[in-house]
Amino acid sequence: MAKGLKDQAVSERLPVARVAVDISLAHLDRPFDYLVPARLDQAAVPGCRVRVRFAGQLVDGYLLERTDTSEHQGKLARLERVTSPEPVLTPEIFDLARAVADRYAGTLADVLRLAIPPRHAAAERDAPPAGTSLAPPPGRPQPGSWDRYPAGAAFLAGLCRGPPSAGRLVGPAWLGTGRPGVARRDRHRRGHRGVRGPWRGHRRA
């Protein structure tokens, strides 16, 4: 009896968890509130994977945030368990997934299935502890065959600096010319030979 009461005890710190439930129905595309059991207080962190009971079934979800109160007037169910305490759903991923779902008339659950890889328990188990120093970044690669391109060296240097600089160098390095006009004309010609969608140049029979 004492054990059952302990399992039912609710966390005293931010007892309400707002959860994005993995259900693809448009009219249920919103967060739902659940109580955080005291035994899950440490593991139930924003962004982690959880299991909750929804409409009588156990379903997956992501814990979005924890709050003190809920606007729901009825009785709240409890989190069944924390599948993984690893915070895989960051605020940036959530904001982007929400914007994509709203823009293309989808649901958050559908977008998150594509945005977040499936869980691998072995990878989580073998992950280095927090604070562990990572391996140093690799050094600058040798030019090799990129020497044949006028912008080859600049392209490799851009890769070492990061994506923004590298992105500006991909076109000239790939074409093997430093003349921007040639690159623009080539892209223009290749674009006209591409496949056109039904929204452009399409005639009904």
Residue pairs with C-beta under 8 A, 6 or more apart in sequence:
6 38
6 39
7 37
7 39
8 37
8 78
9 37
9 38
9 39
10 35
10 36
10 37
10 38
10 78
11 35
11 36
11 37
11 38
11 40
11 41
11 44
12 38
13 41
14 36
14 66
14 67
14 68
15 35
15 36
15 66
15 68
16 33
16 34
16 35
16 36
16 66
16 67
16 68
16 69
16 70
16 76
17 33
17 34
17 35
17 36
17 44
17 50
17 63
17 65
17 66
17 79
18 31
18 32
18 33
18 63
18 64
18 65
18 66
18 67
19 31
19 32
19 33
19 34
19 50
19 52
19 61
19 62
19 63
19 64
19 79
20 31
20 61
20 62
20 64
20 89
20 94
20 108
20 109
20 112
21 28
21 32
21 52
21 54
21 59
21 60
21 61
21 109
22 59
22 60
22 61
22 62
22 109
22 112
22 113
23 54
23 59
23 107
23 109
24 107
24 109
24 110
25 107
26 107
29 101
29 107
29 108
29 109
31 64
32 52
32 54
33 70
33 71
33 72
33 76
34 52
34 76
34 77
34 78
34 79
35 76
35 77
35 78
35 79
36 44
36 66
36 78
36 79
37 78
37 79
40 79
40 81
40 82
42 85
43 82
43 85
44 50
44 63
44 66
44 79
44 82
44 85
45 63
45 85
45 87
46 63
46 64
46 65
46 66
46 87
46 89
47 62
47 63
47 64
47 87
47 88
47 89
47 90
48 62
48 63
48 82
48 83
48 84
48 85
48 86
48 87
48 88
48 89
49 60
49 61
49 62
49 63
49 82
49 83
49 84
49 86
49 88
49 119
50 60
50 61
50 62
50 63
50 79
50 80
50 81
50 82
50 83
51 58
51 59
51 60
51 61
51 79
51 80
51 81
51 82
51 83
52 58
52 59
52 61
52 77
52 79
52 80
53 59
53 77
53 80
58 80
60 83
62 88
62 89
62 94
62 112
63 79
63 82
64 89
64 94
70 76
83 119
84 119
84 121
84 124
86 124
86 127
88 116
88 119
89 112
89 116
93 112
93 115
93 116
96 115
97 108
97 111
97 112
97 115
98 108
98 111
100 106
100 111
101 107
101 108
101 110
101 111
128 134
140 156
140 157
140 160
141 156
143 152
143 153
143 156
146 152
146 153
146 155
146 156
146 173
147 153
148 176
149 155
149 173
149 174
149 176
150 172
150 176
150 177
150 178
151 169
151 172
151 173
151 178
152 173
154 169
154 173
155 166
155 169
155 170
155 172
155 173
157 165
158 165
158 166
158 167
158 168
158 169
159 166
171 183
171 187
172 178
172 180
172 183
175 182
175 183
175 186
177 183
196 202
